Amino acid sequence: MSIDKTCSLKEAVSTYISDGDTVAMGGFLARVPMGAVFEVIRQRKKELTLIVDSGVEPIDFLIGAGLVKKVESAWVWIAVANAFNFRRAVEKGVPRRIEVEDYSNLAIGMRYLAGALGVPFMPLKSFLGTDIPVHNKKIKITPDPYSGEPVALVPAANPDVALIHVQRADKMGNAQIWGILGNEMNIARAARKVVLTCEEIVATSELRKIPNMTHIPYYCVSAVVELPFGSYPAGTPCYYWADTPCRRRWAMASKTREGFTELLDDILCDNHNDFLRKIGNERLAKLRKMEHDNNRIPILFER
C-alpha cells in the first residue's frame, strides 16, 4: 500500500517541531537542512536543544535567531569563517546564553548508533586521556566488564525530531543519499520524528533502479517535502555546487550582532520559493553547472 507523506515545508515544521524539542541535524559538509531551518526560524520554534556532529550555518543561524538553549556537538563552525553567533552566545550570552555539551565527531555518531539500536549507551576508547569527560559528566569512565580496562560510555541520542536533506525521495519517505554520507541512517532510526526535505520527489520505481542508495526507509519518516536547493548555500552532490562567496558574505555579516540581524531580515523571506527568487535563477543555474562539470561522482540520471 502506498502512503503519501508529502506536505509543504510550513506544514511539516508546524506539525512535527514543538517548542522545547531536541532537534538533530543531518548533513556533513553538504546536504545541510538550511531550507528547513529557515522555516523553523520563521515559525519561531524556541527553547531548542540541537544535536549535531560538526554544525555549520543551520546551527549558527538558529543560535543567532535566539531559538537555542543547548547544543550537543563536536564542533560548530562555518566552512569559511568562525561561527560568530555561537561564540557570542557562549562567551557573551548574546542573544542569549546557551549550554554546550561537548563530544567528538565519533562520539556523536556512536550516540546516534545507540539510539538507532535502542540501547542506552555506546562504549569507545577515544575519550580516554582527554579532558572532555572532565567537562561533560554524561560521559562515564568505567571498567570493561570483560578485560577490566577503562572504557568511556556515551549516552544514546533519541532526538524528538530530525531534519534531514537528501537528493531524492518517493512520496512514502524512502530516501536516497548520493555521495558523502553523514550519520543520517542512524539519525533517522534514532529520532522519534523525521522531517525529510529532498531535491526532488520521484516514483518508487525510480528508486528501485539503484536500491543500494536508498539509505533511509519510509517507516522512519514523518513528512516528505520537495525542496529544491534545500541545502543552499551548502551544496548537494549531483545537484549543485556550494555557493562559497555567499557563505563567506553571510559569515562576514555575522561578525557583529547588528550585521547578523540585518542579514536575517534581508534573506529570510516569507517562504523558500521567495528566497530562491531572491538568490536568482542565473546564480542557481551556475551552481548546477559547476556541480555537473566538476563533480567526481557520476551524474546517474538526466534531470
C-alpha positions as a Markdown table, in Angstrom:
| # | Residue | x | y | z |
|---|---|---|---|---|
| 1 | Met | 0.0 | 0.0 | 0.0 |
| 2 | Ser | 1.4 | 3.4 | -1.0 |
| 3 | Ile | 1.4 | 6.1 | 1.8 |
| 4 | Asp | 1.6 | 9.7 | 0.8 |
| 5 | Lys | 3.6 | 11.7 | 3.4 |
| 6 | Thr | 4.2 | 14.8 | 1.2 |
| 7 | Cys | 3.3 | 18.2 | 2.5 |
| 8 | Ser | 4.5 | 21.8 | 2.5 |
| 9 | Leu | 7.6 | 22.9 | 4.4 |
| 10 | Lys | 5.4 | 25.2 | 6.5 |
| 11 | Glu | 3.1 | 22.3 | 7.4 |
| 12 | Ala | 5.9 | 19.9 | 8.2 |
| 13 | Val | 7.6 | 22.3 | 10.6 |
| 14 | Ser | 4.4 | 23.4 | 12.2 |
| 15 | Thr | 3.2 | 19.8 | 12.7 |
| 16 | Tyr | 6.4 | 18.0 | 13.8 |
| 17 | Ile | 8.5 | 20.5 | 15.7 |
| 18 | Ser | 7.4 | 22.0 | 19.0 |
| 19 | Asp | 9.0 | 24.5 | 21.4 |
| 20 | Gly | 11.5 | 22.7 | 23.7 |
| 21 | Asp | 12.2 | 19.9 | 21.3 |
| 22 | Thr | 15.6 | 18.2 | 20.8 |
| 23 | Val | 16.4 | 18.5 | 17.2 |
| 24 | Ala | 19.0 | 16.5 | 15.2 |
| 25 | Met | 20.6 | 17.8 | 12.0 |
| 26 | Gly | 21.6 | 15.7 | 9.1 |
| 27 | Gly | 24.3 | 16.5 | 6.5 |
| 28 | Phe | 28.0 | 16.7 | 6.7 |
| 29 | Leu | 29.8 | 19.4 | 4.7 |
| 30 | Ala | 26.9 | 19.1 | 2.2 |
| 31 | Arg | 23.2 | 18.4 | 2.3 |
| 32 | Val | 22.6 | 20.5 | 5.4 |
| 33 | Pro | 18.9 | 21.2 | 6.0 |
| 34 | Met | 19.2 | 25.0 | 5.6 |
| 35 | Gly | 15.8 | 25.4 | 4.0 |
| 36 | Ala | 14.1 | 23.6 | 6.8 |
| 37 | Val | 16.0 | 25.7 | 9.4 |
| 38 | Phe | 14.8 | 28.9 | 7.8 |
| 39 | Glu | 11.2 | 27.7 | 8.2 |
| 40 | Val | 12.0 | 26.9 | 11.9 |
| 41 | Ile | 13.2 | 30.5 | 12.3 |
| 42 | Arg | 10.1 | 31.9 | 10.5 |
| 43 | Gln | 7.8 | 30.0 | 12.9 |
| 44 | Arg | 9.9 | 30.9 | 15.9 |
| 45 | Lys | 10.2 | 27.4 | 17.4 |
| 46 | Lys | 12.1 | 28.2 | 20.6 |
| 47 | Glu | 13.9 | 26.6 | 23.5 |
| 48 | Leu | 15.5 | 24.0 | 21.2 |
| 49 | Thr | 18.3 | 21.6 | 22.0 |
| 50 | Leu | 20.4 | 20.8 | 19.0 |
| 51 | Ile | 22.4 | 17.6 | 18.4 |
| 52 | Val | 25.0 | 17.7 | 15.6 |
| 53 | Asp | 28.4 | 16.4 | 14.9 |
| 54 | Ser | 30.1 | 19.3 | 13.2 |
| 55 | Gly | 27.5 | 22.0 | 12.7 |
| 56 | Val | 27.6 | 24.7 | 10.0 |
| 57 | Glu | 25.2 | 27.5 | 9.0 |
| 58 | Pro | 22.0 | 25.9 | 10.3 |
| 59 | Ile | 23.3 | 25.7 | 13.8 |
| 60 | Asp | 24.7 | 29.2 | 13.8 |
| 61 | Phe | 21.6 | 30.8 | 12.3 |
| 62 | Leu | 19.3 | 29.1 | 14.9 |
| 63 | Ile | 21.6 | 30.3 | 17.7 |
| 64 | Gly | 21.7 | 33.8 | 16.2 |
| 65 | Ala | 17.9 | 33.8 | 16.0 |
| 66 | Gly | 17.7 | 33.2 | 19.8 |
| 67 | Leu | 15.9 | 29.9 | 19.5 |
| 68 | Val | 18.5 | 27.6 | 21.0 |
| 69 | Lys | 19.0 | 26.8 | 24.7 |
| 70 | Lys | 21.6 | 24.0 | 24.3 |
| 71 | Val | 24.0 | 22.5 | 21.8 |
| 72 | Glu | 25.4 | 18.9 | 22.0 |
| 73 | Ser | 28.1 | 18.8 | 19.4 |
| 74 | Ala | 31.7 | 18.2 | 18.5 |
| 75 | Trp | 32.3 | 21.5 | 16.7 |
| 76 | Val | 30.2 | 24.4 | 15.5 |
| 77 | Trp | 31.7 | 26.3 | 12.6 |
| 78 | Ile | 31.1 | 27.8 | 9.1 |
| 79 | Ala | 33.2 | 26.5 | 6.3 |
| 80 | Val | 34.7 | 29.9 | 5.5 |
| 81 | Ala | 34.9 | 31.5 | 8.9 |
| 82 | Asn | 34.1 | 31.3 | 12.6 |
| 83 | Ala | 30.6 | 30.6 | 13.8 |
| 84 | Phe | 30.2 | 34.1 | 15.3 |
| 85 | Asn | 26.7 | 33.6 | 16.7 |
| 86 | Phe | 27.8 | 30.5 | 18.5 |
| 87 | Arg | 30.8 | 32.4 | 20.0 |
| 88 | Arg | 28.7 | 35.4 | 21.1 |
| 89 | Ala | 26.1 | 33.1 | 22.7 |
| 90 | Val | 28.7 | 31.1 | 24.7 |
| 91 | Glu | 31.1 | 34.0 | 25.6 |
| 92 | Lys | 28.7 | 36.9 | 26.0 |
| 93 | Gly | 25.2 | 35.5 | 26.3 |
| 94 | Val | 24.1 | 37.3 | 23.1 |
| 95 | Pro | 21.3 | 37.0 | 22.1 |
| 96 | Arg | 21.0 | 34.5 | 24.9 |
| 97 | Arg | 23.4 | 32.3 | 26.8 |
| 98 | Ile | 23.4 | 28.7 | 25.6 |
| 99 | Glu | 24.6 | 25.5 | 27.3 |
| 100 | Val | 27.2 | 23.5 | 25.5 |
| 101 | Glu | 27.7 | 19.7 | 25.9 |
| 102 | Asp | 31.0 | 18.7 | 24.2 |
| 103 | Tyr | 31.6 | 15.4 | 22.4 |
| 104 | Ser | 33.7 | 14.3 | 19.5 |
| 105 | Asn | 32.5 | 13.5 | 16.0 |
| 106 | Leu | 33.0 | 9.8 | 16.7 |
| 107 | Ala | 31.1 | 10.1 | 20.0 |
| 108 | Ile | 28.1 | 11.9 | 18.4 |
| 109 | Gly | 28.0 | 9.1 | 15.7 |
| 110 | Met | 28.1 | 6.5 | 18.4 |
| 111 | Arg | 25.3 | 8.2 | 20.3 |
| 112 | Tyr | 23.1 | 8.0 | 17.2 |
| 113 | Leu | 24.0 | 4.4 | 16.7 |
| 114 | Ala | 23.0 | 3.6 | 20.3 |
| 115 | Gly | 19.7 | 5.5 | 19.7 |
| 116 | Ala | 19.1 | 3.6 | 16.5 |
| 117 | Leu | 19.7 | 0.2 | 18.2 |
| 118 | Gly | 17.6 | 1.0 | 21.2 |
| 119 | Val | 20.4 | 0.6 | 23.7 |
| 120 | Pro | 21.2 | 3.1 | 26.4 |
| 121 | Phe | 24.9 | 3.9 | 25.6 |
| 122 | Met | 27.9 | 3.0 | 23.5 |
| 123 | Pro | 31.5 | 2.4 | 24.6 |
| 124 | Leu | 34.5 | 4.0 | 23.0 |
| 125 | Lys | 38.1 | 4.5 | 24.0 |
| 126 | Ser | 39.0 | 7.7 | 22.2 |
| 127 | Phe | 38.0 | 9.9 | 25.2 |
| 128 | Leu | 40.5 | 8.2 | 27.5 |
| 129 | Gly | 43.3 | 10.6 | 28.3 |
| 130 | Thr | 41.3 | 13.7 | 27.1 |
| 131 | Asp | 39.7 | 16.4 | 29.2 |
| 132 | Ile | 36.2 | 16.1 | 27.6 |
| 133 | Pro | 34.9 | 13.7 | 30.2 |
| 134 | Val | 36.1 | 16.2 | 32.9 |
| 135 | His | 33.7 | 18.8 | 31.5 |
| 136 | Asn | 30.9 | 16.6 | 30.3 |
| 137 | Lys | 29.6 | 14.5 | 33.2 |
| 138 | Lys | 27.4 | 12.4 | 30.9 |
| 139 | Ile | 30.5 | 10.6 | 29.7 |
| 140 | Lys | 31.2 | 7.8 | 32.1 |
| 141 | Ile | 34.6 | 6.1 | 32.5 |
| 142 | Thr | 34.1 | 2.6 | 33.8 |
| 143 | Pro | 36.0 | -0.8 | 33.7 |
| 144 | Asp | 35.3 | -3.0 | 30.8 |
| 145 | Pro | 33.4 | -6.0 | 32.4 |
| 146 | Tyr | 35.4 | -8.4 | 30.2 |
| 147 | Ser | 39.0 | -7.1 | 30.3 |
| 148 | Gly | 38.9 | -4.7 | 33.3 |
| 149 | Glu | 40.4 | -1.9 | 31.2 |
| 150 | Pro | 38.8 | 1.5 | 31.3 |
| 151 | Val | 36.3 | 2.4 | 28.6 |
| 152 | Ala | 34.2 | 5.6 | 28.1 |
| 153 | Leu | 30.4 | 5.4 | 27.7 |
| 154 | Val | 28.4 | 7.9 | 25.9 |
| 155 | Pro | 24.6 | 8.2 | 26.2 |
| 156 | Ala | 22.2 | 7.3 | 23.4 |
| 157 | Ala | 20.7 | 10.1 | 21.4 |
| 158 | Asn | 17.0 | 9.9 | 20.7 |
| 159 | Pro | 16.0 | 13.4 | 19.4 |
| 160 | Asp | 12.4 | 14.4 | 19.2 |
| 161 | Val | 12.8 | 15.3 | 15.6 |
| 162 | Ala | 15.4 | 15.1 | 12.9 |
| 163 | Leu | 15.8 | 17.5 | 9.9 |
| 164 | Ile | 17.4 | 15.6 | 7.0 |
| 165 | His | 18.0 | 16.8 | 3.4 |
| 166 | Val | 18.6 | 14.3 | 0.7 |
| 167 | Gln | 18.8 | 14.1 | -3.1 |
| 168 | Arg | 15.7 | 12.1 | -3.9 |
| 169 | Ala | 12.8 | 10.5 | -2.1 |
| 170 | Asp | 9.5 | 9.0 | -3.0 |
| 171 | Lys | 6.2 | 10.2 | -1.5 |
| 172 | Met | 6.3 | 7.5 | 1.2 |
| 173 | Gly | 9.7 | 8.7 | 2.5 |
| 174 | Asn | 12.1 | 6.2 | 1.1 |
| 175 | Ala | 15.2 | 8.4 | 0.7 |
| 176 | Gln | 18.4 | 8.2 | -1.4 |
| 177 | Ile | 21.7 | 9.8 | -0.5 |
| 178 | Trp | 24.4 | 10.2 | -3.1 |
| 179 | Gly | 28.0 | 11.0 | -2.3 |
| 180 | Ile | 29.2 | 11.8 | 1.1 |
| 181 | Leu | 27.3 | 10.3 | 4.0 |
| 182 | Gly | 26.8 | 11.7 | 7.4 |
| 183 | Asn | 25.0 | 9.9 | 10.2 |
| 184 | Glu | 21.6 | 10.1 | 8.6 |
| 185 | Met | 21.0 | 6.4 | 8.5 |
| 186 | Asn | 21.2 | 6.2 | 12.3 |
| 187 | Ile | 19.7 | 9.6 | 12.9 |
| 188 | Ala | 16.5 | 8.6 | 11.1 |
| 189 | Arg | 16.2 | 5.5 | 13.1 |
| 190 | Ala | 17.0 | 7.1 | 16.5 |
| 191 | Ala | 14.7 | 10.1 | 16.1 |
| 192 | Arg | 11.1 | 10.0 | 17.1 |
| 193 | Lys | 10.0 | 12.0 | 14.1 |
| 194 | Val | 11.8 | 12.8 | 10.8 |
| 195 | Val | 11.1 | 15.8 | 8.6 |
| 196 | Leu | 12.7 | 14.9 | 5.2 |
| 197 | Thr | 13.4 | 17.5 | 2.6 |
| 198 | Cys | 14.6 | 16.5 | -0.8 |
| 199 | Glu | 15.7 | 18.0 | -4.1 |
| 200 | Glu | 13.0 | 16.1 | -5.9 |
| 201 | Ile | 10.3 | 13.6 | -5.3 |
| 202 | Val | 10.4 | 10.7 | -7.7 |
| 203 | Ala | 8.4 | 7.5 | -8.3 |
| 204 | Thr | 9.3 | 4.5 | -6.1 |
| 205 | Ser | 10.2 | 2.6 | -9.3 |
| 206 | Glu | 13.0 | 5.1 | -10.0 |
| 207 | Leu | 14.5 | 4.5 | -6.5 |
| 208 | Arg | 14.4 | 0.8 | -7.2 |
| 209 | Lys | 16.8 | 1.2 | -10.1 |
| 210 | Ile | 19.6 | 1.9 | -7.6 |
| 211 | Pro | 18.3 | 0.4 | -4.4 |
| 212 | Asn | 21.7 | 0.4 | -2.7 |
| 213 | Met | 21.5 | 4.2 | -2.5 |
| 214 | Thr | 18.2 | 4.2 | -0.5 |
| 215 | His | 19.6 | 4.8 | 2.9 |
| 216 | Ile | 16.5 | 5.9 | 4.8 |
| 217 | Pro | 13.4 | 3.7 | 4.7 |
| 218 | Tyr | 9.9 | 5.1 | 4.6 |
| 219 | Tyr | 8.9 | 3.8 | 8.1 |
| 220 | Cys | 11.4 | 6.2 | 9.7 |
| 221 | Val | 9.9 | 9.3 | 8.0 |
| 222 | Ser | 7.1 | 11.5 | 9.2 |
| 223 | Ala | 6.9 | 14.1 | 6.4 |
| 224 | Val | 8.4 | 14.5 | 2.9 |
| 225 | Val | 8.9 | 17.9 | 1.4 |
| 226 | Glu | 10.2 | 18.6 | -2.1 |
| 227 | Leu | 12.6 | 21.5 | -1.6 |
| 228 | Pro | 14.9 | 22.3 | -4.5 |
| 229 | Phe | 18.1 | 24.0 | -3.3 |
| 230 | Gly | 17.1 | 23.0 | 0.2 |
| 231 | Ser | 20.8 | 22.9 | 1.3 |
| 232 | Tyr | 21.8 | 26.3 | -0.2 |
| 233 | Pro | 24.3 | 27.9 | 0.3 |
| 234 | Ala | 25.9 | 24.5 | 1.0 |
| 235 | Gly | 25.9 | 22.1 | -1.9 |
| 236 | Thr | 24.1 | 18.8 | -2.7 |
| 237 | Pro | 26.2 | 16.3 | -4.6 |
| 238 | Cys | 24.9 | 15.6 | -8.1 |
| 239 | Tyr | 22.6 | 18.7 | -7.9 |
| 240 | Tyr | 24.5 | 21.9 | -7.2 |
| 241 | Trp | 27.8 | 23.2 | -6.0 |
| 242 | Ala | 28.2 | 25.1 | -2.8 |
| 243 | Asp | 28.0 | 28.9 | -3.1 |
| 244 | Thr | 31.2 | 29.7 | -1.2 |
| 245 | Pro | 31.1 | 33.5 | -1.9 |
| 246 | Cys | 27.6 | 33.6 | -0.4 |
| 247 | Arg | 28.7 | 31.6 | 2.6 |
| 248 | Arg | 31.6 | 34.0 | 3.1 |
| 249 | Arg | 29.4 | 37.0 | 2.8 |
| 250 | Trp | 26.9 | 35.6 | 5.3 |
| 251 | Ala | 29.8 | 34.8 | 7.7 |
| 252 | Met | 31.3 | 38.2 | 7.5 |
| 253 | Ala | 27.9 | 39.9 | 8.0 |
| 254 | Ser | 27.6 | 37.8 | 11.2 |
| 255 | Lys | 30.7 | 39.1 | 12.8 |
| 256 | Thr | 28.6 | 41.6 | 14.6 |
| 257 | Arg | 25.1 | 41.2 | 16.2 |
| 258 | Glu | 23.8 | 44.1 | 14.1 |
| 259 | Gly | 25.2 | 42.6 | 10.9 |
| 260 | Phe | 23.5 | 39.3 | 11.6 |
| 261 | Thr | 20.1 | 40.7 | 12.3 |
| 262 | Glu | 20.3 | 42.8 | 9.2 |
| 263 | Leu | 21.3 | 39.7 | 7.2 |
| 264 | Leu | 18.5 | 37.6 | 8.6 |
| 265 | Asp | 15.9 | 40.3 | 7.8 |
| 266 | Asp | 17.2 | 40.5 | 4.3 |
| 267 | Ile | 17.4 | 36.8 | 3.4 |
| 268 | Leu | 14.7 | 35.1 | 5.5 |
| 269 | Cys | 11.8 | 35.9 | 3.1 |
| 270 | Asp | 8.2 | 34.7 | 3.5 |
| 271 | Asn | 8.9 | 31.2 | 2.2 |
| 272 | His | 11.5 | 29.1 | 0.4 |
| 273 | Asn | 10.4 | 30.0 | -3.1 |
| 274 | Asp | 10.7 | 33.7 | -2.4 |
| 275 | Phe | 14.2 | 33.0 | -1.0 |
| 276 | Leu | 15.2 | 31.3 | -4.2 |
| 277 | Arg | 13.8 | 34.1 | -6.3 |
| 278 | Lys | 16.0 | 36.5 | -4.2 |
| 279 | Ile | 19.1 | 34.4 | -4.9 |
| 280 | Gly | 18.2 | 34.5 | -8.6 |
| 281 | Asn | 17.8 | 31.8 | -11.3 |
| 282 | Glu | 21.1 | 32.8 | -13.0 |
| 283 | Arg | 23.2 | 32.2 | -9.9 |
| 284 | Leu | 21.4 | 28.9 | -9.1 |
| 285 | Ala | 21.8 | 27.7 | -12.7 |
| 286 | Lys | 25.5 | 28.4 | -12.4 |
| 287 | Leu | 25.8 | 26.3 | -9.3 |
| 288 | Arg | 24.1 | 23.4 | -11.1 |
| 289 | Lys | 26.5 | 23.7 | -14.0 |
| 290 | Met | 29.5 | 23.8 | -11.7 |
| 291 | Glu | 28.4 | 20.6 | -10.0 |
| 292 | His | 27.8 | 18.9 | -13.3 |
| 293 | Asp | 31.2 | 20.0 | -14.7 |
| 294 | Asn | 33.3 | 19.3 | -11.5 |
| 295 | Asn | 31.6 | 16.5 | -9.7 |
| 296 | Arg | 33.7 | 13.4 | -9.4 |
| 297 | Ile | 30.5 | 11.4 | -8.7 |
| 298 | Pro | 28.9 | 10.4 | -12.0 |
| 299 | Ile | 25.6 | 12.0 | -12.7 |
| 300 | Leu | 23.4 | 8.9 | -12.7 |
| 301 | Phe | 20.3 | 10.2 | -14.2 |
| 302 | Glu | 19.4 | 13.0 | -16.6 |
| 303 | Arg | 17.2 | 15.6 | -14.9 |
